[in-house]
Amino acid sequence: MTALAARHCQPTVARLADADTGRLLAELPGWAIERGLLVKSFGFGNYHETMAFVNAVAWIAHREDHHPDLAVGYNRCRVEWSTHSVGGLSENDFICAARVEALLAT
């Protein structure tokens, strides 16, 4: 688990500066910033694997009280993080993305 994934979301956060988003993005291979969202698409072998992933992401979101938008298909899922209360990206988005990466590393 990375240091970022070991952290927990905070209830009060600020919008990140571009330099900070670039630094944190470098810690998340395969993730990108698109239209102000932190995004990554994941592929799976079948529907069961996809739904297991979706449920695991839902558990992370519940535990951290920070919820992504998910686009789910038979063998794929796109995860989009943002912090609506700050109108952009916060550290919470990167923490949750790192937790998703840690989930897949096990």
N, C-alpha and C positions, 0 to 999 in steps of 0.2 A: 504494500500500500504506500502510495506517495504521501508526502507531507501534506499536500493539498487535500487529498482524499481523507486524511485523518482528522481534518478540521470539521467543524459543524457550522451550519448556517446561523446567522445572527438575525434577530428580529428587526433591527434598525441598521440599514446599510446606505451607502452613498453610491451614486453612479460612478463607474470607473472612468478614468481618463484613458485616452487611446493608448498611451505608453504602457499603462498597467494592463490593459486588455491584451496587448501584444506579448507582454512578458508572461502572463498566465496562459495564453493560448499556446505558447511554445511548450508548455508542460503537458499538453493534451494532443497527442498524435492523432491525425485524422479529423479533428474538429476544425470548424471554420466559422467565421463570422459572416453572415449573410443577412442583409437588410436589418442590421442591428440585433440579430439573434445569434446565439451560440448553437451551432447545429452539427449533427452527424447522422449519417444513415448507416444502419446495420443490416447485414444480410444473414439469413438463417437457412437451414436445410429443409424446414417444414413449418407448418402452422403451429404445431405443439411447441417447438423451440421458440418461435416468435412470441407466442403468448406467455411462455415462461419468462422471457426477457421483459415483456411489457409489465407483467405482475411484479417482477423484481424492481423495475424502475418505479412503479407505483409505490412499492414499499419504501424505497429510498425517499421519494417525494413526501410520503406521509410522515416518515420519521424526522425529516428535515423541515417540514412545513413549507416546502418550496416546490412548486409544481410545474412541470414542463408541458408543452403541447406535444402530442404524439400523433404521428400519421402511420397507421398500421395496415399492412397488407399480408397476404398469405405467408411470404417468406422474407419480409422486410419490415423495418420500423425506422422512421425518422424521428429524432428527438430534437426539440427546439427549446432552449432555455432563454429566459429573459426575466427581468425584475420589473413588473408593471409599475410598482410604486415609485420607482426612480426614473421610469421612462427610458430604460436601456439595460445595460449589463452591470451587474454587481459581482462582488466576490462570491456570493451565494450561488450564482449560476456556474461558476468555475468549480466550486466545491462539489456541487451535485454532479457535474459532468465527470469530474475525477472519480467520484464514487461509482458512477456507471462503469468507467474504465476498470476500476478495481474489481467490480463484480465479474467482468468478463475475463479477468486475469486469473481467476481461481478455477 
